Amino acid sequence: GIEQKVTLFPASLLSLQKKVIPGTMNGEASSSTWLLFILLKIHCESFQNAIMHRNEQSEKLYDISHSEDTSVYHENGASPWTSSEDALFNVEYTLQSLQIAAAENKNATEILQQMKEVLGEPVEQLVSNMLEGHKDISSSKRNEAKYDNAKNLAYVLLTAFCSAEVAFELSLAHAYFLGVVELCHEHSKHSKYDANFDLVPLIDDSHSAGKAFSENIDLESGLSFQKYVFRWHADKGLFGTLLQLGNHCQSVLSEYMEEDERLSHLRWIQNVKTGHFSRAATGLMSQSSEGLVAFKDKSGNQSLQNRQLVLSLARLSAMTSQENNAQIKNVQATAEENLDLYAAQESLADMVDYDVCGRVMAPDSLMDLAMDLVKSTNNTEDKVRAALAGLTIAKAMSSISSIDNSTRQSHIAKVWASAIDIEMQRWLDVLDQWSLLSDNDRALRVGNTVFYNMAAQYYSDPLVKKNDDVGFTLVQEEVLRLLAIQQVEFSQMLSSTLSYCGVSPQ
């Protein structure tokens, strides 16, 4: 009867089609674009008539009514005949013929573009029939790989011959992640906003659309839609958009960022946003030797300012953290020590005629530079600035746990000794007349020395008054040893000089 003829129709049509356009599945384009158009129309008409017949005969147990509710036949493990292998292969054969013609045959492509308005409707209808055919098969029996391939084919043709709205609607209906994300992105570029292509509701856990879509998994990657969105944006380098979208599903973004190493340099941002300040602090410290990727120059190098930014963020995160364990304390202390070093490097930068801030200098090299500048600069102000930078460097070097106390004292003493040594003859001359000078005259004679001005600036710092780590009085004996001075009078003269700065003798 008619039921048997309708059921056998796809196989008959496929046999005829293979004779008309052979080799399509092997990648050979049809030479007749008009023939493809006719085949599209035949398929559309046949499917429409078949579905109408299904609906009309459904009450007579011929088949199941064509509708979105497929639970009836899924419960029985059956599928409608429009989901049969022959029917689906036949449609895919025709659509792939169209795809190949459009992609590989220049002349055909031009004709197809001219016929876009004519082809749009049959392509939309046939693509929808193909996808619905796969979807109508129960999940236990559906070939997900073939369904996924059908989605890929459908998306290529829909974007070529149909409107973006149609392509987006079918991508949503069949959970084709790539189509959804690409079309939403395309309609949000250049600060445009189209509510019909808004990605936010689809990834928002609190939105009904997001809840429904979150149940789907991408076949190729195995990712949920939310994580697929994040990976797509990461692949494109659109990290800012990725973080913005993540505001609507924070827990999923946090999880994904731990999985994708490309986002390791941005994890601190997510940790700050979610209140995990201790994680942000430790994460930033681990990056401090490399700097933030976003601030690298074209050669991939990190400037001094970049490192300062990372350490400042690490310190701030540690200070904000509610945790008060040894690790967080160490992060804060290390950040502060290194920031002091970088500040010292900056203070030396304008005293040399080459770029000092283009890279972070090692403490030993930085100390050598400071000591050289103490000796080589021409005015007292610059010498004092270089010497004070040297003290900052010495303090940071002295904080290294592997350094013993004698080495620690030596670093500090070296700086104070250099400030005296560069004017040694002047000090010896003053010492010869010291006993003959009044207290006011003594103050005038030492008042413009590097040592006096260095001590005056150092001891005027309120922080030094609370915690004197690298002061002269702590290393006075070592300074005299480095200068090879044994006269008690010389030591007394230096102590008197400190008193003029308001420093009490130890």
N, C-alpha and C positions, 0 to 999 in steps of 0.2 A: 504494500500500500504506500501511501504518500509518506508515512513515517519512515519507512525503510529507505525510500529514495532521498529524503532529506538527510537522514543519518549518513548515508553513503556519499552525499554530495561533496564533502571536502576532499575525499580521496580521488573522486573523479576529476574535480577541478584541478587538483595538484598534478595529476597525470597529464592533463592537457597543458597546464602551465609549463611544465618541464620540457615539453616538446616545443613550446613557443619561445621560451627564453631559457635555454639550457645553460648550465655553468654558473648560475647566480651565486650559489653557496660556495663556489670556489673563488669568488672575487672578480668575476668577469661581468662587466657592465652590459646592459642591454643596449642594442643599437637603436631601438625605437622608443623614444620617450612617450610618444602617443600611445604605444602599446601598453606601457606601464600604467598610464592614466586610465585606459579602458579596463585593465585588470583590477585597478583600485575600485572603479565603479562597480564592476561585477561582484567583487568581494563585499562591498558595502551593501549592495542590494540583496545579495544572498544572505548575509548575516541578519539584516533587518527583517527580511521575510521569514527566516528561520526562527528568529526570536519571537516574532509575532505569532508564528505557528505554535511555538512552545507555550506561549501564554494562553492561546486559545484552547489548546489541547491538555493543559495541565490538570484540569479537573477530571479528565478521562484517563489519568495515570499514564499519559504518553511521556511526559517529562516534567520537569520542575519549572515553575514560573521564574522568569528572569527578573530578579530583584536584588537589592542589597542584602536582604536577609537570606543567607544560605545555610542557616543552622539546620534546617530540615534535612537536607540531603547530606550534610556533614555528619549528622548523627547516625545515618545509615551507611557511612563510608562511601557514598556515591558522589558522582559529579555530573553536571549537565553535559550533553553531547558536544556543546560548543567549547568545552574544555578538553576535548579528546586530542590525542597526539596529532592525528591527521589534520584536524581543524586548526590547531595552533601552528603547526609546521607550515601549513599552507599560507596562513596570514604572514608569518615571519618571512617566508620565501619571497612573497611579493614586496613587503616593506624593505627587505634587505636589497632587493633588486633596485628599488628606488634610491636607497642610500648610496649604493655603489655608483649608480648613474650620476647622482649629484656630486659625489666626491671625486670620481676618477675621470669623468668625461667632460671636458671643458665645454664643448658645444651643448651637451645635454644639460649641464649646470645652468648655462645662460637661458636655455628654453624653460627649464624648471623654475627659475627665478621669475621669469615672465609669467609663468602659469601659477604663481604662488596663490593668488586669490582663488583660482579654480581648484587647485590641489588641496588647499587648506582644509576644507570641510571633509573630503573623503579620507585624508590622512588622519585627521583628528578622530573620525569615527572608527577607522580600522585599527588605529593604535589603541583606542579605548576598548574595542572588542578583544584585541589580543591580550591586553593587561587584565581585563575582567575575566577572560578565559582562564588565565593562570590563577587569579585570585579565587575563582569559584571552586578550585580543587581544594579538598580538605588539607589542612596543614600536615597531617600525617602521611599523605600521599603526594603532596606537591613537590616537584623538583625545584628547589630554591635556586639552584645555579641557573637553570633555564629561565626562571622567573626574573632573576637578576639581569641576565643577558637581554631579556625582552625589555626591561626598564631602560637599559643603556641605549638600545636601538630606538626605543620610543622617544627618549629625550633628544637624541640627535635630530630625528625627523620633526618633532614638535617645534624645536627651536628654529628649524630651517623653514618650515612651511606654515606654522600656526602662530597665534599670538602668544605673548609671554604669559598672559592670564590663563590660557588653556594649558600651556606647559606646566605652570605652577600648580594648577588645580589637579592635574593628573599625577604630578610628582607627589603632592600631598596625599592623594587618595591611595597611592601605592607605596608610600613611605620610601620614595627614591631620594635619599639624603642629598646626593650631589646636586640634583636639580633644584631642590628646595633652597639649599645654601647659595648656590651660584645665582639664582634668580633674585633672591633677597638682597644679595650683595650688589648685584647690578643695578637694582632699583634704590639703593641707598648711597650710591657714590655721589661725589660732588655736593654733599650736604643735602641731597634730596631726601624726601621721606614720602613713602607711599604706604598707607595703612594696609593695603591689600598684600603687601610683600614685607610685612613686619616679622622679623625672625624672633623677636623677644617672646611673644606668647607661646611659641613652640618650644622654647627651652626653659620657660618659667615654671617651676614646680608648683606654684600656687594657681596657675592658670589651667583651665579645663583642657585647652588644646595641648598644653605642655604635658599634662598628665597622660593624655591619650597617646601622644607621639612618643613619650619616653619608654613605652613598652616595646618599641621596635628596635631591632639590632641590624647594623649594616653587615651584610653577608661577608664581604671581602675583608674588612678590618676587624669585625667582631665588636665594634664600638657602639655604644648607645648614641642616640642622636645628639645629645649634649656634648659628649666627648668628640663625636665626629665633627661638630661645628668648631670646637676648639682646635682640633688637629688641622682642619682645612685652613683656618686663619693662621695657624702657626706655619703651615707649608707656604703660605703667601707672605709670611713676614709681617702680618697685620696684628702685631702684639697688642697695640693699644685698643683696637676693636675687640680683640679676644678678652682682655681684662674688663672692658665695659660690659660685654655680654655676660661675663661671669658674675656680674653683680646680681643676676637673676637666678643663679644656682651656685651659690658660694661653695657649698660642700663638694659638689661635683668638680668645680674648677680646682679647688685645693687638691683633690685626689688626682686629677689629671696632670696638674703641674708637677706633682711628685713623680709621675710616670714618664713625662716627656723632658729629657735632658736639655732640649733646646730652650726650655723655659726656666732653667735653673737660675739664671741671672735675674729673673723676675719674681722668684718665689717670695723674696722679702716683701714685695708689695702686697701680695695676697696675704701673707702672714700679718702684716700691719693692719690690713683691712679687716681681717677676722679676729684681731686682738691677740694674736700669738706673737707678742713682742720679743720674747726670749728666742724663739725660732728665727725671727727676723734678724736679731742681733748676731746670733751665731752664724747664720747664713751670709750676712754681709761681711763678717770677719773672714769667712772662708774665701770671699771674693776680693778681699782687700789687696791681695798681691797681684790681682789681675785687673781690677777696676771694673766698672760697669761697661758692658758691651755697647750700650747706647752711646757712650762717650768716647769710644775708640776713634783714632784718626784713620785715614785711608790705609795706613800701613799696619793697622791693628795694634798700635801702641797706645798706652795710657799715660796721660799727662799727670803731673803732680796734682793739679786741681781735681782731676778725676779721682785720684786716690783719697784726697781730702774729703771729697763728697761722700765716698763710700764709708770712710771711717766716721765721719760726722753722723751719718745715718745709723751706723752700728752703735755708736755711743748713745745717741738719742733713744734708740730702741731699747738698749740695755737699761737706761735710766727710767724708761716708761714701764718696763716689765715689772710685774708684781712678784716675780721670783727673786730670791736674794741668795742664790746658791753661789758656790765658788766659781762655776763656769761663767755666770753672768758678770760677777765682779771682775773676773780676769778679762772678759771682753771689754768692759768699760775702761779698765786700767790700761790695757794694751792699746786701745783706740786713742786714749788721751796721750800716751807716750809718743805714739807715732804722729799724731797731729802736732805735737810740740816739735818733733823733728822736722816735719814738713814746713811748719811756721819758720823754723830756723833757716831752712833752705831758701824759703821765699825772701827772708830778710837779707840774705847774702846775694840774691840774684842780681840786684841793680848795682852791685859793686864790681861786677865782672862784665867783660865785653862778649860773652857767649851765653847761649841758652842753658841756664841751670835748671829751669823748671820743666823742661821738655821730658824729663824722666826723673824717677825717684832715685836719689843717690844713697849708697850704703852709708851707714853711720861713720865708719872709719874714713871713707873718702870725704864725707861732709866735714868731719873734724879737721882733716888735713887742709881743706879749703878755708875753713874759718881761721886756722892758725896762720896760713899763708897771708890772708887778708889783714890780720892783725899786724903783721910785719910790713906788708907792702903798701897799704893805703896811706895817703898823705896827710889826712887830717884826723884829729883826735876823735871827733864824732864817729867817723866810720870805723876807726879802730875799736872804739867802745862797743859799737853795734856788732862788729864781728866777734868780739870777745864774749859778749852776752849770748850771742848765738852759739858760741862754743860751749858755754855753760849749759844751755838747753840740751845740746847734743850729748854732753858728758852725763847729764842727768838721765837721759834716755838709755845711754850705753851702760850706765851704772845699774839700771833696773833689770838688766839681763841676768837671769838666775844663775847662769853658769859662770859668771864672773865672781872671783873671790874678792874679799874686802880690800886687800892691798891694791889690786888692779883697779877697783872702783875708786879708791882714793887717788890713784895715779891719774886717772882721766880728769878728775876735777882739778887737781893741783896743777896739771899741765896748762890749763887755761889761765889760771891766776898767775902762774909763773911767767907765761908769755907776755901778759900785760905789764909786768914789771921789767922783764928782761929787755924789751924793746927800748926802754928808757933807763937802762942800768946806770950809765954814766951820770945821768942827771940825778938819780937817787943817791949815788955815791957822793956827788958834790953837795947835795943837801945834807947828807949824813955828816960830812966834814964840818958843817956850820951849825948842825942841829942844836948843840948845847949852847950856842951863842944867840940863838933866835928866840924871840918872844913867842908866846903861843899863837898870837895873831899872825906873826910873820911865818911861822911854820905852816899855818893853814893856807896862807897865800902861796907859799912855795910849792905845796903839794896839790893845791886846788885845781890846777889845770893838767894834772897827769892823767894818763889813761887808767891807771889803777884806781885813783880816787874817784873819777867819774864813773868807772865801771861799778865800783862798790856802792857809790851813792845811788845809782839807778837800781842795782840789784836789791839792796836792802830797803829801798822805798816801796817795794812791791808788798801790798798787804798780805798776799799769800805766803810770802817768805817769812813774814813775822810770825805766822802760824806754824809754818813747817819749813825750816831751813835745811834743804837737802844738799846744796852744793856751795854753801858759803865759804868764804876764805878762812874763817876761824876754825872750820872743821878740818882743814888740810894745811894749816899754817906751817907746821913742821916739815911736811912733805914738800911744800913750795920752796922753803929755804934749802932743803936738800937738793932739789932739782937745780936751784940757782947756785949751788955750791957756796952758800953764805953761812958763815959760822958766827959772825958777830952778833952778840946779844943786842947791841945797840940798833942794828938794822931791823931786827924783829920788833923791838920796841917802837921804832919809827913807824913801821907799818901798822902796828896796833894803834898808835896815836892818830895816824891818818884815818883809820876806821872810826875812831871816836868823833872825828870831825863830820862823819856821815851819820852820826847818831847811833853807832854800834857800840854796845857795851863790851868790854873785854871779857873773854872766857875765863 
